[in-house]
Amino acid sequence: MSDIPKLLLDSLNPQTRKQAEQALVSYSRQPAFVVHLLQLVLNATQDRAVRLAASVYLKNTVKLGWMDDDEFPISAADKDTLKPQLVPAMIALSGASDKAIRAQIAEAVSLIAELDFPERWPDLIDQLVQSLSSTDFNVNLGVLETAHSIFRSWRSQTRSDAFWSTIKLVLSKFLAPYFNLFKYTMDRLLATPEPLLAQTMVVLVELFYDLTCQDLAPEFEDGHEIFFADGTGYFMQLMAWDPPQLQTDPDEPTPSAPSKIRTGVLEIAELYVKMYPEVLARSRSVETFVRSVWSLVGGGKQLGAAYDQLVSQSLRFISTAIRSGAYRDIFGARETIQGLIAGVVVPNLALRTRDAEAFEDTPLEYVRGELQIAEISTPRQAAADVVRALVGVSEESERTTTEVASEWITQALATSTGPGEEAWKSKDAAVYLFEAAATRSGTLAQGVTATNPNVDIVQWFADNIFSDLQSTAVSVRPVLQVDAIRYLYTFRNQLTKDQLNSVLPLLLTRLESTDVVVYTYAAVALDRILAMRVGNSPRLMFSSADVQPFAVPLLGVLLSKIEAQPTPERVAENDFLMRCVARVIITSREGLGEGYVDVLRRLVLILGTIAKNPSNPNFDQYIFESISGLLRFIGAAVPDSIALFEPALFPPFTEILQKDIDQYIPYVFQILAQMLTLHKGAPTDYRALLPFLLTPAMWGQRGSIPGLVSLLRAFLSRDAPAMVENNQHTAVLGIVQQRLVPSKVNDGFGFELLQSVVLHVPLPALQPYFRQIIMTLLTRMQQNKTNSYVYYFVYFLLYILAINVDGLTPDYLIQMVDQIQPGLWSQIVSNFVVPQTSQFIVKDRKVAAVGLTRLLTQSTLSLKAPNDKTWPTLLGQLAEVFKEPRAFAAADDSGTGVTEIDLEEQAAGYQAAYSKLAAASAPPPDLVAYVGDMTVFVSGELTRLINAEPGVRPLVKQANRYRERRTMTRRDGIWK
């Protein structure tokens, strides 16, 4: 392993990255690799770049291999060797110069602790506590940061008995030394404000939040006054503590340690307002915090960039306190509301010089910051949220806030008619304040969903916004153009379709702007407007016919903006534009039949450019989504269009596979599956690819597996006879049994592939392997059962029973199972099928019901011992399925390829994580379409059985009694 340092450096170079990563992957499967990496990290004589790269690689290796069912798990011996070294490593890396490296090791500790602590790492907290020092605060900082890396995950974790047991274990060992260290550090810090002590206090405050975020231990309740007492409490002292020697340049974005401490204290105060108001009520803590906040941000002050986080958190605390409704005596008076708006809100709403500079210099970062409504991160957003809190807390507060805000807005609009910078900045602030005052509730994805009834959204748009949207670009400042677009984007739900149609051409004009923020905001607004739905239905407000007149020129403008960038990284930089491209394509559907060829050509050229150096996962998602959308809707609507898609896509896809661009391979497989399904058979080019897909190496990359499964399912649906002739179906079964079913991560994909195998491979070819398939499934059930696996397993059995395949009858399945062990089928039905049947989601329910019906009515073995004992219960379970409202609702394709694309994007970066293409996910065919109306089918089958087998009547009566016990509603026509 002596060449690992060089390989780590080579992995940072785009020219040598791929070969270096392949070599590192080979090393990662050797014993002691993770221990060797940690030694490299700790070796101070190594190049710092090597140490940092080693720390990152160690963290990623832990992330991908610590679980036993990972593809290449770290050995138990290596785990046992590594864990005792991690806390000492964090302490050894306590120096300021090792901060970035320490952060990576801390994350590795957090990942391991999440899986192993406390059962398989029982001495972790003991290690931490024993390492604390009364003299060396570098050591203490390392210990505390390690503890924070472990406990911070508690902030988002769901409560459970096991989790609470872990918390109690930690508190029993950690709290006493923690309180002692807090007091010791506090005393020293106030006496001698040294940077190291201040940084230690930053982490101590973060840990206080960690340790109280789930519930309040008695020790915290008993010691409440120590931290919160007015004037003497630690937190109150820290809120007033800002020594000059620790202050930083106020115009630089990096906050000082005292600012970080006060920010953390206010986060704790906000937490207490939300979760422990009764504890706060014992003292006047909230009033004290409000005074501190007012002292910090009130009186019309606008602080420098170094205070942004502190100002934002201060205002978040105010908003939370207002929304709680418990402090109306503080925030309910008109004078207080006037003071808040004039002294706090308006100064922080105003566009600052650094905001204007960001608008020009880092436009995409500016847009991303503005759109982070779900996470209020800037003083401007936080100030607007204070107004929204005042509006939403009560009708009286809403009226008063509206009146006060309107007075200020009127003054600002009057000022905006004059010349100069002050004028347009006044209007910008007025628009921002009106948006805040007009909003009761909303989300980032849906826009404003409830508005203040004391304002007229549409009239205000007509009076103050429309002219800025309508005017020529040169006559209106870009900031005001963005304000107009943002207003439309924010209040889109309050406008009718006709009103939106009237302003869409104005948005298209703004797309042609030379200002990045303006045209990016226009793309965002178009994307969101085209995603709107009619009420709560899945039906889109804008149809293909609505967008067809301007879809092709709109795509031309969007693609031109992307193509104009000079480097691959810059081309992929603006994912908002490519998201809008995908939205227009998906909304246009088959309406792009006249212009899709040029759009496809340009998308392929862009793909070729960004493939030289993939740099933006979101852009990648949307460009492949765009290609997939074209293929889905044009491929189905335009005869022989596949003859144009394949020559355009095969060359770049071949290059991606040959160069092993792992970020793109999962997308390629999905789109290849789409193209293959457009054929009646499998053309030669596809058949040549199949042996490559069946090699073990292809299944070693976790992110490729879902796409590979989709592609193999397409092969089975189009070319199963040829696969059987070449004995390739056995290779598919080997993949299912060895790679997919044993894995908790991939077992669902294994069942999907098995379903295609039993549907398309003739039973004579499958019969020699059928028993072994069932045994593999049962072995996994016995050794590593999960709730999701039980669901997949039962659905698979009912799927086999439901589909129309020659020879694959209910009795055949029962016989194959009972060959493994006599009476095994009856046990499976009792233990798994009966409990699971009522749990099926809508999309699976029809297949499950048909499978149950055929098992009950088309199987002679089901009526014989021991299976007859479960027959009445199964019939009762079938009634449970019918009991559900809209039990067999048909899939609605109107939104497919649109809804899914709005989901939160994967944030895994480039770990070759699987990213599903929404447009590639067409609704599956109805595998039981032969049934027709379900009620008629079930009733007819039961009637036929009862007439043919009179002995069934007593079983039906038992089922009726079962049904009565379950208080089921009778359905006429089914039960006789």
N, C-alpha and C positions, 0 to 999 in steps of 0.2 A: 504493500500500500504506500510505498514511498513516493509514488508519482501523484498522489491525491492532491497535494497543494497545487501542482501545475494544472491538473484537471479542473480544479475549482476556479483558478484564474481563467482558464480557457472557456469555462462555461459562461463567463461574463462577456465574452467576445462573440458578436453575432456570426463571425466567420468560422469560428471553431466550436460554437456552442453545441451543435447537435452531436458531434463525435465525442465531445467531452462528457455530455450528459449520458450518452450510451455507456461509456466506460464507467462512470460513477454508478449507474444503475447496476452494472455487473458487480462492482465492489460492494454495493449495498446489500447484496445477498450472501456475502461472506460473513463468517463469524467475527464478532468484535468490531464490526464496522462503526457502529454508533459510538462505542467507547473510544475508538481511534479518532473520530471526528471531535469528540469533546476534548481530547488531549491536544488536538490542533488548535482548538479555540483557546485553550488556556496557555498555549506556548507563546510567551511574550516575544520570543525571538523571530517568530514568523511574521511575514508581511501582514499588515493589518487587513488588507483586502482579502487575503486567504482566510484569516480568522473570522471575518464577518461572513464570508461566503460559506465557511464550514458551519457557522452557527445557524445560518438560514437552512442549509441542507440537512443539518441535524433535526431542526424543527420539522421540516417537511417529511423526513424519513419517519419520525415519530408519528406524525399526522396520518401517514399512509400505511403504517405497518404495525402499530401497537396492538390493534385488536387481533385476536386469534384467527378470525375468519377473513382478514384482509388477504389480498392476492399474494403478497409476499411478506408474511408476518415476521417481526423481529423475534428471535428465539428467546425462550424463557431465561436461558442463562445470560444472554446479553442484557435483558431487562433487569435482572437481579444485580448485575454488575453496574449498570448505569445509574440506577435510582439513588443509591447511597452517595454518589459523586455529585449530584446535581445541586444540592444546597451548598456544599462547600465551593462548587464552581461559581454559584451566584455571589458568594462572599468574596471569592478571589477576583471577581470582575466588578467590585464595588467602586472602582475609581471612575472619575468623571469621563476619562478618555474612552472607557469601555462601555459607555451607556448604550450605544446601538447594539453591541454584541450581547450585552446583558438582557436587553429587551427580547431578543430571539430565544435565549435560553429560558427566560421567564415564561415565554409562551409555550415552550416545550414542557416545562414543569406543569403548567396549567393543563395542557392536553393530557399528560400522564395522570395527574391527580384526578382529573374528571373521570377517568376510567378505573384507576387503581385505589384511590383513597376512599375510605380507610382500610378496606378489607385486605388489599394486597400491598399496601404501603402504610402499615399501622404506626410507624415511628416518625412519620413526616413532620407532624406538629412538634413532637419532642425535639427533633433535630433543629427546627427553627428556634424554639424557645431557648434551648441550650446554647445556641450560637449568639444570642444577644450579648452585648458588651456594655459595661458601665463606663468604658473609656474610649472605645473606638467607634465613632459614629459612621465611618465608612462601612464597617461590618454591619452595624444596625440598619443602615440604608439598604444594603443587599438583602438582609433577612426580611425587612418589611416589604420590599418590592417583590420578593418571592411570595410572601404571604398574600399580598394584593393580587398577584397573578393567579393565585389559586382561588381566592374568595370572591373576586370581582364577577365571576360567572354566576354567583348567587343572585345578582341583581335581576337577571332575566329568567331564572330557573323556576319551574312550576313546583309548587309545594307538594310534598308527599311525606309519608311516615319515614321512609328510609332517608330522605333528604334532611328532614328535621332531626333525625337521630345523628346524622353527620354534623349538623350545625351545633347540636348540644355537646357533642364530643369535642369539637374545636373550641367552643366557648369555655368548656371546663378546663382546658389546658392553656388557652391563649389569653383569656381576658385579664387575669391578674398581672402577668408580665406586661401586657399591652397598656393597662392603666398606669402601671408604675413608670413605664417608659414615656408615656404621654406627659405625666406630671414632671418627670426629670427633664425631658426635652423642653417643656414649656418654661420651667424655671430658668434653664440655661439660656434659652432663646431670648427671653425678655431682658435678661441681664447682659447678654452678649449676642447681638444679632448677626451670627456668622452664616455664610451661605450654606454650609453643610447642614447646620442645625435647621435652617429654614427648609431645605429640601427634605429633610427627615420629617418635619412637621407636615409638609405637603402630603406625604404618603400616609402618615398617621391619620390625617383627616380623611383621606380616601378610604382607609381601612375602617374608620368609624361608620361610614356609609355602608360598606360591605357587610359589617357585622350587625347592622340594624335594619337592613333593607327587607328582610323577610318577616321578622317579628322582633319585639323588644324584650330582650332577656331581663330578668329581675335586676341584674347588676346595673344595667343602663337606667332602669326606672329609679333605682335607689340612688344612683349617682347623677340624676338629672340636673340638680342644682349646681353641681361641680362644673358642668359644661355650659348650662344655659342661664344661670342666675344673672340678673341685670347688673351690669357693672363688674361683677367679680367672676362670672363664669368664664371658662377658658375660651369658648367661642366668642363671647362678647368682647373679651380682651383682644382676641385675634382680629375681629372686625375693625377695631380701632388702631390696629398695629400696622404701620407702614414706614419703617425706618428709612431715612434718606439713602443710607449706604447700600441698601438692597434694591433700590429702585432702578429701573432700566429706562432707556430712551423712550419717552411716551409715544413717539411717532413710529417706532419699530413694532412689528406685530408680535414679538415674543414677550409674553407677560413676565413680570417679576415673580419671585417666590411668594412675597406677601399677597400679590394679586391671586395667585393660584390657591393660596390658603383660604382667602376670603371667598373665592369662588366655590371651593369645596364646602366651606361652612354653610354658605347659602344653599347649596344642593341638599345638605342635611336638613336645613330649616324647611326647605320645600317638601322633602320626604316626610318630615314630622307633620306638616300641615295636612298632607294627604292621608297619612296612615295613623298618626298618633296625636290627633288634636286634643284628646282628653289629657294627655301628658303635658302638652304645651299650655293648657288652660290653667294648670296649677300656678303658673307664674305669668308675667306679662312679657314673655319672650317674643311673641310676634310683634308687639308694639315696639320693642327694642330693636328688632331686626328692621322694621319699617323705618325707624329713625336713622339707623345706620345706612340704609339704602338711600334715603332722602339726602342724607349728608353726602353720600357718594355721587349720586347722579341727578339730584334735584337742583332747583334754582336756575334752570336754563343752561346747565353745563353740557358741553359736548367734549368728552374725553378723547385722548389719543388712542391709536391702534393697539397699544400695549394693554389697554383696559377693556378691549372688546368683549373678551370672555366674561370678565367680571360684570360689566354693564349688562350683558345679555342675561346672565344668571340672576342678577339683581331684579331685572324686570320680569323674568320667569317666576321668581318667588312672589312678586307682587301679584302677577296674574293668577297664580295658584291660590294665594290667600283670598283674592277677590272671588274666584270661582267657588271656593269652599262654602261661601255664604255665611261663615261663622264670624266674620269681622265687619259686618255692615256698619257698626258704630264707628269704624275707622274709615271705611271707603264709601259709605252711603251718602255723606253730605255733599251738597252741590259744591261747596267751597273746596272740599277735598278733590272732587272730580275736576274742577277747574284747575286746581294746582297740579294735579297729575298730568293733565293734557298740556297745559302751558309750560310747566316746569320740567317735565320728564319726557312726555311723549313727543311733542313737537321738536325739541332739540335733537332727539335721537332718530326721528323720522327724516330729518333733513338730509339731503344727499351731501356727503362729506367730500372733501377734496380727494381723499384716497379712493372713495367709491367712483368718482368721475375718472380717476386715473385707471382704475381696474376696468371700467367700461371700455376704455381705449386700448389699454396695454394687454390685458388678459381677458378678452371678451367672453370666452367660453367658461372660464372659471366664474366670471360675474354671473352668467346665466345660471350655472349650476347652483351657485349660492342663493340666487333669488328663488329658485324652484324648490329649495329644500324646506317646504312649508311644514312637512311632518316633523322636522327637527329644527327648531328655532335656533339659529346659530349666529345671527348678527344682531347688533343693537336695533337696527331698523325693524327687523322682523319681530323682535321682542317687544319693542314699543307699540307696534301695531297689535300685538297679541294682548297687551294691557287694555287697549280700547275694545277689542273683541270680548275680553272678560267682563268689562264694565257693561257692555251691551247685553251680554248673555245671562248675567246673574239674576236680574229681575226686570219686570216691566218698568218699574219706576226708575231704576238705574239706567235702563235703555233709553227712556225719554230724556232724562237729564243729560246723559252722555251725548245723545244725538244733538240736543240743543247747544251744548257747549262746543262740541266738535264743529257743528255747522257755523257757529259764529267765527271760529278760527278759519274754517275753509273759505267763508265769504271774504274775509280780509285777505287771505292768501291769493284768491282768484283776482281780487282787485289789484293787488300788487303785480300779478303776472302779466297784466296788460302793458306794463312799461318795458323799456329797453333794458338790455344787459343781462348778465348772468343771474342776478338776483331774481329777475322776473321769471325765467323758466324754472329755476330751482323752487320758487314759491309754488308754481303750478304743480310741479312734480310732487312736492310734499302734500299739496291739497288732494291730489288724486289718490295718493297712498293712504292718507287719513280717511278719505271718504270710503275707500274699499274696506278698510278696517271697521269703520262705524256701520257699514251696511251689511256686514257679515255676522250672522248668528252661528252658523256651523257649516262645515265643509271638509273635504278631503283633497289631497293632492291629485288623486286619480279622477275624482268626480266633479271637482270644482265646488263652488258654493251650493249647498243644498237647502239652506234656510236663510232668509234675509230679514233685516230690520224693517218692520212695517212702517216705520216713521220716515222712510226715504223712498224715493221713486228711482229705481235703478235705470229704467229705460229713459226717462226724461232727463236724468243727469247725464246719461250718455249722449243724448241728442244735444244738450246745451253746452257740454264742456269737453266731450271726447271726440265726437264724430268729425269735427273739423280737422283735428290733428291726424285722424286716420285718412281723411279724404284729401288733404292738401298735398302738394308736391313735396318730395323728400327734402329738397333744398330749402324750403320755406319753414320747416319745422325741425327743431333740434332733435337729434336721434333719441335722446332720453325721453322726450315727450312722445315720440312715435312708439317707443317701447311701452310707455305708460298706457297709450291707447290700445295697443295690442294686448297688454296684460289685463286691462279692464275687460276686454272682450273674452279673453281666456278665462278670467276669474268668474265672470257672471254669465257664462254661456248657457247654463241651465235656466236662467231667468229670461232668455230670449226665445222667441218662437222660431220655427224652422224658416218661415218667410223672412223674419228679421235677420237671421243668420245668413240666409241666401243673399240678402241685399248687401252684406258686408264682406262676403267671401272674396269678391273681385278685388276689394281693397287690400285684403291680406295677400292675395297673389301679387299685387303690385309691390307690397313691402318685401316680398321674397327677392325682388330684383335689386334691392338696396345694396350699396357697397359697404354698409356698416354691418359687421359680423353680428352684433347683439340684435340689431333690428331684424335681419333676415332669419336669424336663429329663433328668435321669439315668434316670428311669423310661422315658421315651420312647426314649432311646439303647439301654437294655437290651432293650426290646421289639423295636426294629428289628433288633438283632443276633441275638436269639433266633429271630425269624421268618425270618432269613436263613440259619439253620443248615441244613446238608445231611446226608444220610445217608451217613456215611463219606466216601469220595472221589468218590461219584457226583454227578451233577447234580441228583438228586432232592431236593426240599426235605423237611426233617423234618416241618414243619407244613404240612398241606394246607389247601385251601379249607374242607373240612368241619371241620377242627380249630378254625378261627378264626371260622367263621360265627356261632356262638352269641353272641359278644361283639363282632364287628366293627363293627356299626352304632353301638352305644353308645360303643365306644372311639373311633371317628372323631368322634362328637359331642363327647366330652370334649376331644380334641386340637384340634378346630376352635374350640371355645369359648375355649380358652386363647389361640389366635391372634387371634380376633375381639375379645377384650377389650382389646386394646392401643389406645391413643388416637390414634396418628398412623400414616401409611403406613410411616414408617421403623421404628417400634416393631412394627408388624404383621409386617414382614418380618425382624425381628431374629433370631428363634429358628428357624433353619433345621433344628434337630434335631427340632422338633415336626412340621414339614412333611415332613421325610424319613420320619418314622414314619408319617405319613398315607399317603405314597406306598407304603411297605412294606406297610401293612395292605391297601390297595386291590389291590396286585399279588398279594399272597398270597391274598386272598379271591377274586380272579378273578370268575367268574360268580356266586359266592355272595352278592354284594351286590345281586342282582336286586330284593330287596324294599325297599332303602333308598337306592339310588343317586341317586334324583331329588333328595332333600334334600341329599345330599352334594355333588352337582354344583352345586346352587343356591348353596350356601355357598362353594364354591371359586370360583365366578364372582364373587361379591361381594368375596371377598378379593382376587382378581385386579384387580378394578376399583379397589380401594383402593390397592394397592401400585403400580399403573400410574401413579398421580399423581406418584410420585417413586421410580423404581426404585433400590434401594440395596443389595440383597444378592443377588449372582449365585447363590449356593447355594440360597437360598429360591426364587428364580425357577425354577431347574432342577427343584426338587421339586414345586412347585405345577403346573407344566406336565406333569411326569411323572405326577402324580396324575390330572389330567384325561385324559391320554393312556391311562393304565391303565384308567380307567373305560370309555373309549370302546372300547378294544381288547377287553376281556373282556365287558362288558355289551352292546356293539354286536353282537358275534357271537352272544351267547346269548339276548338278549331281542328278540323280533320287533318291528320298527318302533320300536325305541328311538332310532334316528337322528332320528326326528321330534321327540324331546325334546332331544336334544343340539344340533341345529342352531339352534333358536330361542334356546337359552341361550347358545351360543358365538358366533354370528354378530355380535351387537351389540358385545361387547368386542373381538372380533377386527377388526371394521371400524374401530373407534376406534383400535386399535393401528396399523393400516395407514395410516389417515388422518393420525394424529399422528406417524407415522414413528418409533415407539418402537423404535429399532433393536435394543435388547437383547432384545425379545420377538418380533420378526418371524421369526427362524429357527424358533422354537417354533411360531408360528402356521401357517407353511407345512407343517410336519410333521403337525400335527393336522388341517389342512384335507385333506391327502392321505389321512389315515386315514379321515376322514368320507366323502370321495369314493369310496373303495374299497368302502364299505358299500352303495353304489348300484349298480344294474345298468347305468345309463347316467350321463350328466352332467346334473343338473337345471339349470334356467335360471340360478339364482343363481351356480352355479359357472361356467357358460359365459360369463357377463358378466364374470367375473374374469380369464378367460384372456388377452384382449388386453393387459391391464395387466401380466400376468406375462411377456409376450413383449417388453416394451419394454426397450431397452438400459439405461435407468436402474436397473431392478430388479436387474440383474446386476452393478452397480457396487459393491455391498456384499459383501465377501468372505464374511462370516458367513452371508449368506442363501442362498448358492449350493447347498449340499447340500439344504436344505429345499425350495428351488425345484425342484431336480431331482426330488426325491421327489414333489412335487405334479404336475409335468409328466408323470412316469411314470404317476401315477394317472390323469391325463387321457387319456393314450394307451391305457391299459388299458380305460378305460370309454367313450371317445368319439372314437376314432381316425377313424371314417368322417366325422363332422362336422368334425373338424380338417382332414382332407384336402379336404373340400368347400369349406372356407373358406381353403384354402391355408395353413393355420397350421403344417402339418408342415414347410414350407420354412423358416419362422421358427425352428422348433426346430432344424433342421439348421444354420442360420446361427449359432445360439448355440453349438452343439457345435463347429463349425469355427472360429469366430472367438474365442470366449470361453474354452472349456473345454479342448479338446485342446492348444492351444499352451501352456497353463499347467502348470508342474510341480506346482502346488498343487492344481489342479482337474481334471487329466486323467482321474483315476479316475472322477469324477462324469460327465465327458463320455462315457466308455465305457458307464457305466450307462444314460445317456440314449439312446445309440446302440442299445444292446441292446433297449430298449423300442420304439424306432422300427422296427427291422427285424422285431421280433416282431409288432407290431400294425398297422403301416401296410402296406396291400396292395402287393405288389411292382410292379404297374403304376404306382402313384403314386410309388414310390421309385426306380424304374429310371433316370429321367433324372438323378438325383443320385448314383447308386451309385458310379460311377467317380470322381467328385470327392471323395466321402467317403474312398475308399481312398487317393487321392492326398494328401489332407490328412493322413491317418494316417502315410503313408510319408514325407512331408515332415518332419513332427515327428520321426520316427524317425531321419532322416538328419541333422537339424540339432541336435537336443537330446535324445538318447537317454538314458534312465535305466533302471535295473534294473526298477523298478516299471512304467515305461511298456512295456517289452518284455513283461512279464507280462500287463498289460491287453490289449495288442495281440494276442498269441497267443491268449489266452482268447477275445477277441472273434471271431477267425477261427473257432475251434473251436465257439464258441457258434452262429455262423451255420450251420456245417455240421451242428450237432446238432438245432436246432429244426425242428419240422414246419410249414413255411410254404409255401404253394403257389408253385411256381416257383423257390423259393430252394434249389436243389440244389447239391451239391458242384461239378458241372461249371459251373454258372452263376458261382459265385464264382471258379473258376479262370480262366474266360474273361474276366471283368471285370478281374482282375488282369493277365492277360497282354495285354489291350488297351492297358494303359499302357506295357508293354515286353515283347516276346516273351521267354518263359523266366523272367519275373520271379517267377512262383509257385514254381518250383523253387528259386530262390535264397532266397525267404522261408522255405520249408520247411527248407532246409538250414541257414540261418543263425540262424533264430529258433524255428521250431516244434519241431524236433528237440531242441535244447538245453533248451528251456523245459518240455517236456511232463512230465518227471519231477518238476518243481518245484511242481506245483499242490497247494494245500492241500485238505483233505478236502472242504470245501463246494463246491469247483469241479471236483473230480476226475471226477464222474460225467458232467457235461456235456462235459468235455474228452475222456473216453474214448469217449462216443457220437459226438462230432464226428470223432475219429480213425477210429473204426470205419466211419462212413459215407463218409469220405474214401477209405478203403482199399477198400471193398466196393461203393460205389454210384456210383463215378466212373469213366467210361471214360477220361477224360483223365489220371487218375493212373497208368494202366497204359501210357501212351504216353510216348515221349521228349519232353522230358528228365526228366519227373516219375517215370518208372519207376525211375530210379536211387535215388530216396529212398524208394521203396515198402518195401523190406525193412527199412530203418532205422526207418521209422514203425511198422511192425508190431512191431519189437523194443521201441520206446518204449511201445507199447500194453501190452506184457507188463510193462514197468517199472511202469506204473500199477497193474496187478493184483498186483504183487509186494508192495505196501504192505499192512501189517496194517490191517484195517478200511478197506479202500480206498474203499468206497462207503457208509460209515456214514451212516445217516439222521440228519437234524437232530433234536435233542431240544429240544422246546419247554418242557420242564418248568421250566427256569430262565430262559428268555428274559424280559427285563424285570426280572430280579432281579440276575443276575450283573453285568450291565453297570453297573447303578446303583451298585455298590460300587467301581467303578474310581475312581482319583484324579480329583477334580474339576478342571475347568479353572481355572487361576489367572490368566487373562489379564485379569480385570476387565472393564470395559465398553469393550472394543474391538470390540464386535459379533462376538466370536468365536463360531464355531458350536459349539453344545452339542447333542449327539445325544440324543434321547429314547429311552431303552432300551425303554420299553413300546411305542413306535411302530415298533420294529424287529422285526416279526413275521417268522418264517422265510419265505423266498421260496417260491413254489410250485415243484413239481418240473417243470421245463420238459421233461424227457425221461421223464415218467411212462409214456409209451407203450412204453418199452423193457421194463419189467418187470425180471426177473432179468438182471443184466449178463452173467454167464458164459454163460447160455443165448443171450442176444442176440448176443454177439460170436461165439460158436461157430457159431451158426446162420448168421450173415451170411458168415463165412469159408467154411463148408461150401457154402453156396449159390453163392458166387463161384467156388470151386474146381471145382464141378460144371459151372458155366456157362462158365468160362474155364480150360480145362486148362493153358494157358500160364502160369497164376499159380503152379503148383506149384514151379517153380525159384526164384521170388521168395520163396516161403515157406521153402524150404530155406536160402536166403541169410539170411532172418530168424532161422532156427534157429541158424545159425552165429554170427550177431550176438549172439543171446541167450546162447549158450554162452560167447562171449568176455566177456560182461558177467556171467557166473556167475549167470544168472537161474534161479530155481526153476521147473520145468515145472508147468503147470496142466493137469490132465487135462480134456479136453473142448474146449479152445481150439485147441491146436496139432495139426494133422493130418499 
